[in-house]
Amino acid sequence: MPRVTRLDEDNDTAGTPPVGQTDGQASPRYAGLTTFARLPRIEDVPAHDVAVVGVPFDAGVTYRPGARFGPGAIREASRLLRPYNPHLDVMPFRDQQVVDAGDLPCNPFDIAAASKEIEEGAHELVRGGGRLVTLGGDHTIAYPLLRAMNRVHGPVALVHFDAHLDTWDTYFDAPLTHGTPFRRAAEEGLFLPGASAHVGIRGSLYDPQDLSDDAELGFAVVHCADLETTGVRDVVARLRHRIGTAPLYVSVDIDVLDPAHAPATGTPEAGGMTSRELLGVIRGFKGLDLVGADVVEVSPAYDHADITSVAAANLAYELVSLCAGAPR
């Protein structure tokens, strides 16, 4: 994948080395602008390969609010990230130009209007072939992000990490909330049913029909208990077999982690994944064609010692690192 500009402009940047992080050996990591991983802003470079963008939106939540403050908290926690990822053996900020694209403006009162704004803002960042890692925001935003991806890549393989299915039809007659994005996405054919999966599902449901309805949409389900019985390696093998060579979109609701690892989220559920398990599964996607991802539902007002924000920042780092090793 060639490096692309924000606006698909002709450019003469071939062979230009990427601008990386502010040097943590020259400037303390607690100093300077709080961009993701202290990377350059999108306006500071002529072109980019990967954009990290915030979507401070939480009008779709059904329980705890506050995920609108997630992007800022994740960026603050990302100050500790370093330039070499030893687990994937990549230098994600040397091997590709990664930028912080700021936050997409979106209507805090009108979900439909915000969805359209998010879709258009994301499409602007990926329409030239770039990859996108989004910091949420509540899980409602996955729907417009998938719409933006579909405009460039067609239907994608969707791997959704979450305690919850997020394929319910409505909440209080609202068609788009953080519990319905993948029902809406299925109705529009935005993902490949035979190549998509939920991972980490657990907790109580409204009715047994919830699982049947979800299966009809084409998802495989890796229940959280499966990780206990079969382990990370087996789960990765199952997911890679299902994804195949399709373009991949990864959506991570931070509540897939146990509340011990991520207390600051809107709808916590006991019995979740550990951060080590989740990082292990994500790293297992090395070499796949990751075109986009999101990390959502961080609600920092409920955090303790930045536990949740640190987990989210590291997940975003792994996703950016996967982009460096993705087919080009």
N, C-alpha and C positions, 0 to 999 in steps of 0.2 A: 504494500500500500504506500503510495507516495505521500510525502508530507503535503498537507493542504492548507489553504488560507481560510480565514473565517468566512469570506464572502465569495469564494470560488474565483478570486482574481488571478490573472496571470502573474506569476512571480518568478524570480530568479534566485531561489534559495537552495537549489540542488547542491549538495556538498557542503552546505553550511552546517557546522556542528551545532547541536542543540544547546540552548541555554539551560543550565541545570539549576540546582538549588543554590540559595545563599550558602556559602561555605560555613559549616558549623564550627570549623577550627579557626575561622577568622572573625566571625560574629556569633556571639552566644545564641543558642537556639531560642531563648526566651526574648530576644530582641528583634526589632524590625517588623515589617508588615506581616499580618497573619493570613497569608495565602496558604493553600493546601501544600504541606511539606515545604513551605517557604520557596515555592516555585515562582517563575515569572508570571505576571498577569498576561492575559491574552493580548492586551494592547502593547505589551512590551516586546513582542516578537512578530516577525512578518508572517509566520505560518506555524501550524501545529499538527501533530499526529494524534494526540489525545488531549481532550479537554475535560477537566474536572469542574463541574458546575453545581451550584447549590440551588435548591428549590425550597424556599422557606414557606411552605404551605401546610396547614393542618386543619382546614375547614371540613375535612372528611372524616374526622375521628369520631368514634362512638363511645369512648370512655375518657381516658386522660388526655387533655390537650397539651400543647407545648412543643410539638415536633417542628414548628416553624423556627425554633431556635436551634435546631439540630445542625444545620450547615456550619454556623459559627462555632459551635462547640467542637465539632469534628475537626474543623480547621485548626483550632487552638491545640487540640490533642495531637495533631499531626506534626507539630514542631519537632518532635523527637525522631521522626523518621529519617533514616540515613540512605545514602545513595546506592548501596549494594544490597541486593536481596539474596542471601546465601541459599535459601531453600529452593529458589527457582534458578539460581545462578545467572542472574541478569542484573544489569545496571539500568533500571527502568527510566532514569532521567538522562542517561547518556545515549542510550540506544534509540531514543525517540524523543521528539519534542513534546513535552507535557506542559500544559498551561493551566492556570486557574482562571476560569471564564467568569468568575463572580457569581452572582445570583440572578436567576431569571425572575423578572417581575411578574407577579400573578395576583389576580383579584382575590382578596381575603374574604369576600362576602358571597361570591357567585362561583359555585364549583364548575359549572359548565363553561363560564368565561375563562376561569383560571386554567381549565384543561386545555382550551384552545391556545391560550398564551404559552403554556408549557410545551405543547406540541410544536408550535411554530418556533419557539426559542431553541428547543433541542434540535429540530430539523436544520436550523441555520448552522448549528455547530457540526452536524454530521453529513450534510448533503454533498460535500466534496469528497467523502470517503473516510473522514476522521472517525475515531472511536470516542465514546463518551462514558464517563463515570460520574454518576449523579449522587449528590448528597441530599437526602430528604430531611425534613418534610415527611408527611404521612404517606401511607401506601397507595392512596388515591392516585398519586403522580405516576405510578407505573403504567397506567392506561395511556395517558397522552405520550409518555416516552416510547411505549411500544408502537403507537401510531406513527411517531416520527421515524422509528427504526424501519417500520414496514414500508414507508415511502422510499427508502434507500435500498433495503435488502430483501423486501418481500417478507413472507412469514419466517420467523426465526424459531430455533429451538429455545424453549424457555425453561430455565431451572430456577425454581422459586423456593428460597429458604424461608421458613416461617413456622410458627406454632399453629397457624390457622390456615385454612384452605383459601380464603379470600375469593371464593366463587359463589357467594350467596347472591341472590337476585336483587333485593333491595333492603334498605333499612328505613323504616318510617316513610315508605314510598319514595325515597330518594334513590334514583338508579345508580348514582356514582358516589361511592364512599370508599373508605379504606378497606372495607370488607367485600367489595364487589368488583375490583378492577379486572380480575381475570375472567369473570363471567362476561363482562362487556368485551374484553379482548377476544374471547372465544367466539362470541356472536359475530365479530367482524373478521374472523380468520387471521388474526394478527400473529398467531404462533402455530407451530406444527404439532398437532395433537399427538402423533406417534413418537415425537422426539422430545417431549416435555415432561416435567416431573415437579412435584412438591417434595421438599426434604425437611424433616424435623417436625412433622405434624404431630400434635398431641393435644391433650386437654379435652374438656367437655364440648359437646355439640348441641344443637337445638333438636336434632332428630336423626335417626339412622339414615333417612333419605338424603341427608347432606352428603354422605359419602357416595351414595349411588348417583346423585346428580353430578357430583364432581367427576366421577369416572366416565360419565357420558360425554364430558367435555374433552376427554382424551388425555388426562394426566395420569401418569403413574405416581404412586405415593410411597415415599420412603418414610415410614413412621420413625419417630425419635427412638423408640425401643429397638428398632432394627440396628441402630448403631451399637447398642449394648450387646446384641447377640452376634452380629456379623463383623462389626468394626469398620473403620474408615476405608480400608483398602477395598473391601468388597463393595461398599456403597459407591466408591469412585468407579469401579469396574462396571457396575450396573448402569450408572449415569452415562459414562463414556459410550457404552454400547448403544444406549438409547439416543444420544445426541448425534452420533456418527460424524459426518462431515458438514453438517448444517451450520450456518451462522448462528452463534450462540448469544443469548441475552441472559444475564444472571440478575435476579432480583433478591436482595437480602433484607428481610425484615429483621431488625436486631433482636426482636423477641423470640427468634429461633433459639437464641442462647438462653440458658437457664437464668432466672433472676439473680442468682449468685454472681453471674458473669456480666449481666446487663440489666441492672435494676431500673434504669431510666428509660422506660418505654411505656407506651400507652395501654397495652393489654398484656401484662406479664402472665406467664403460665409456668407452673412448677414442672420439673422433670425435663429440662431442655438440654441442648447440646452444650458442651464446654467450648470455650474459645479455641482450645487446641484442636478439638474435633472439627470445628467449622473451618478453621484455617487449613487443616489437613485436606478436607474435601475440596475446598476452593483451589488449593495448590494442585490437586489432582487433575485440574482442567488444563494443565500446561500443554501447549501445542494446539489447542482447539481454536477455532476462529471466533474469538470473543469480540463482538462488535459493540457491545454496550452493557452497562450494569448500573444498578442503583443500590444504595445502602440507606435504608429509611427507618423511621419510627424512633429515632433518638430524641428523647424529651428531657433535656438536661436539667430541668428543675428537680427531677427525681433522682439525680445521680449522686453518688458518693465517691469522692476522690477521683472523679472523672473516669470511673471504671468503664462505663458504657461508651463514652466518647473515645477513649483509648482503643477499645475493641473495634469500634466502627472505623476509626482512622487506619488501623492496621488492616482491616478488611479491604478498605479502599485502596491501600497501598498494594496489597496482593493482586487486586483486580487490575490496577495500572501495570503491575509487573507482568501479568498474563498477556496484556496487550503487546508488550515488547516481544514476546515469544510467539505471538499469533501469526498465522500465514499472512503474507503481504502480497 
